[in-house]
């Protein structure tokens, strides 16, 4: 079958393009913002949904590579997606190998933030959405807490990919730079992806998918949106209608989100210190603003 140089036409591709990239994570580090900024570049074609979760055996891998590459529109110079579940190897093993076997020439983007802040952001996000109800003094003893911790061990996650991809095919981005100097970060990222690095992206500086956007919504909203039927219905509603509905829901009584104790922060610093040292060493990036 002929392999085109650009992204796939729907239903036509069975093999990856050489111009294929994946934002592999990490969760709560700005992947949604980065995905939207990249989508504003005229030469970049994104998947219809931000997270295809294709390379998870437990999700969509059985659908086949034809299904995967049909998720991207035709004509773009490079195509890509963003699935933070790809750096949760303790929960979803085998992802780097599946990516490599499907797309050995893929370029990978790994955006990270202070690992303590990342852990706490995921924990508070799940408290907000009702996915966990574990008090903070118990969170490190729980399976959820162990999974959050694994997501914040960036070296441990990245080394899984270094078994298959050379380091120069993995772009490590900083959440702090995404917030403070997004255009400079995007110029380097565009160059890494092989598209025009001088393109200016409008409306930079907004960070999407923040917890503050969710805290005013009632708990039952998050339970309902996990329903497959309602998820399908959501994609049929125009964004303006979705925003209007959320504004109405924010009139419900708000829930109280706990203030994090310094004791938990200190415990996390101790648990993550060794991994952070190894991550700094392998990337050569100092991450000076981090708390450890």
Helices and strands as residue ranges (DSSP letters): E 20-25, H 31-39, E 44-46, G 61-63, H 65-69, E 78-82, G 84-87, H 95-102, E 107-112, H 115-129, G 139-141, H 143-152, H 154-162, G 167-169, E 170-174, H 175-180, H 182-193, G 211-213, H 219-225, H 228-234, H 239-249, H 262-283
